[in-house]
Each structure stands twice: as structure tokens, then as C-alpha cells.
Amino acid sequence: MPTDFSPHANNALKAAAKIASKCQAEILLLHILELPQQGSDSINVGAEIPEVMFFKNAAENRLLELAQSEILKNLSVSTALKLDRTSLGVTKTAITNDIDLIIMGSHGASGFKEFFIGSNTEKVVRTSDVPVLVIKEEIEDFNVSDFVFASDFSEGMKEPFLKAQEFNKIFGSMFHVLMVNTPNNFKPTHVAEEIFEDFLEDITDKEYDLSIYNDLTIEKGILNFSEKINADLIGISTHGRKGLAHFFNGSISEDLVNHSPKSVMTFKI
């Protein structure tokens, strides 16, 4: 659970505590201390800058205080402080520590910030091989009653589907499996149902609700359907596009992370 000690990170912390309690999981609180661009050409040299050392010590104290907070009472908690770029530090720490789930808070990014920079959360979603849960709302008690998993149900989507289904079992929520029909890629109902049947043929756990929703774009369809059923969480797969492919093509999952008022969970294909 990366934290910058902001209210958004605090919302993610509440979700992390609830999930860890249900799964008997350990929480790793991570703070990334980004080095000033002009300060050094390397992480090792930058770590010796006096002002960096000051912020490093202050951040370590805040991490320890957070680990001992009432929210995390009776849970197994460890802390880590890294000198790195935020998104890179998060994904590297997840790999190094064999993390199962990254939980982040976000208010999203829009306009020029989204187009040219993007949020750190969006960058983690794009590059992480580990599922990422992005908490978008202020919460007191994280709970999932209705979980929407949207997909085109192609063959490569089975592993993300199964991971989403397993996460759904943690809360025993209603699992809504969604296909969005758009004008540019419209499928008659019988064709969409055949795709569903082929995809789910060897899925042994049949506890889900199938829905086909028509809208102008996939993103709008997911958001409008989720709003219609008052979903608590949206799940979607991400291809993790990078470089020019990301710049020109974008990603539905990243757009959802930025634009959705509801929490979003992404699964790397």
C-alpha cells in the first residue's frame, strides 16, 4: 500500500485494512521519496543530500506512526521507504516483495495533466504485473456488495477473470460480468451470448450475473452500467501499453482509473 500520507492514501489504507483482515494478509506500507531532478545523477549520491536525509527521516517516522495507527490494529504491518520515482518504486517493490495486490488512493487526472503527464496511479496500473485496486471515494468501511467485471471475453481474458472472481469471494458480493456493445463493434444478442458461453464453458464456478449493455463507447458503457446497479467496484483487464502505443491508443483501464467516481481494480493480461 503506497502512501503519500494524503487523505486519498488514507482512504486506500482503510480498504487495505479491511482486505487484510479478511485474508489474514500482511500489509506493506510503502513511501516513495522522489529525489529532486537537479540534486543528483544517481539514487545513491542523492541519498546523501542533507535535505533528502531530512525528508527521509521525517517520512520514516510518519510511516512508523501510520503502522501503529488504530486503523491497522491487530494486523501484520511492515514498512518500506524507497528513494525512487513513484510509479517505478511501487512496481519494483511489488516484485521484490512478491506482493499479491497493490492498493492505491487516487483523485484521478484530467485535461492537460492527464494527456501529458498522467497520475502516478495511472502509471502503476499501466506497468504493474500485479493487480491494482484504486480507491476513488472517501470511505469509512470498505465493502463490496456489487462487483462489475467488464471484458470482451477473448481467450486471453480468462486469467484476469478468474483473479477477479477470487477477489469477489472475499466479500461474497454479487459478481456482474459485463460486455459492452458499441456502434463500432456491435454484436447481436445471440452472438454476444455465444461469446459468453464459449468463454465460460470451462469455468467451474458459475456464481455470476451476465449482462450486455449498449453504449457509445466501452468506457461510458462500463460507467453507466455500474452507476445503474450502484456497483461498489469495477474490474477490468489492462494490456499495459507503453511508449507510443499508449500515447496514440490510450487504455480503457487507465481512462477508467482517471474518470470513474467508483473504485477500480485492474488485472494485467
Secondary structure, DSSP 4 states (H G I P E B T S, - for coil): -B--SSHHHHHHHHHHHHHHHHHTPPEEEEEEEPPPTTT-SSHHHHTTSHHHHHHHHHHHHHHHHHHTSGGGTTS-EEEEEEES-HHHHHHHHHHHTT-S-EEEE-----HHIIIII--HHHHHHHH-SS-EEEE-S--SS---SEEEEE----GGGHHHHHHHHHHHHHHT-EEEEEEEE-GGG---HHHHHHHHHHHHTT------EEEEEE-SSHHHHHHHHHHHTT-SEEEEEE----HHHHHHH--HHHHHHHH-SSEEEEEE-
